[in-house]
Amino acid sequence: MIASITDTQGIVALAAAAVALAALIGCVVLSVSVSRLRRAQRAVLGENREQDLVAHSAAMQAAFEALREYVEEVAMRLDGRLSGVELALGRTIAHRALVRYDAYNELSGRQSMSIALLDDQQSGIVLSCIHHRDQARVYGKQVLGGRGELELSPEEAEAVRLAVADEQQGLTEDELPA
């Protein structure tokens, strides 16, 4: 006996074939979907297949934490070095002024001069070079906090005043402190 499509066995066979074809199509669709998922995972994780996304994100978190600690350590070292540099710069010559004058009123072309060299605490030195026809003399006086350790001549005091005023930029000659 030959079974035909119209009898019960034929209908069951056709239904089984249809279910098998639907299962095959479902398997192909799932296979393509899993393949895409693996490609996307490989793009995130690289070729290292021993990790899943959770392990990968935990490794990334640990790496970021280590980087943050390193950056904080470097920042602290830089802060320490910067403090040392700022301290050293506070003791360097930061303000200076030169005053030229004719010390003996001889019309010699204002060859005498006083120069003030001061740090940020307005301390330093004033050097005065007094020129005369036959000789030249050099004097040095220490300045502490904007005041001479010894009495300053008017020209030396003017050099100190101008050097201190150097940090108050933008003021005119009339506005400078006396």
QUIKA-V399331 format. One record per helix or strand of 3 or more residues. SS is the DSSP state (a for helix, b for strand). FROM is the first residue (numbers start at 1). TO is the last residue. Records with the same first field share a line. If there is no record, write none. Layout:
SS = FROM-TO / FROM-TO
This chain:
a = 8-45 / 53-90 / 154-165
b = 95-101 / 112-118 / 124-131 / 136-144
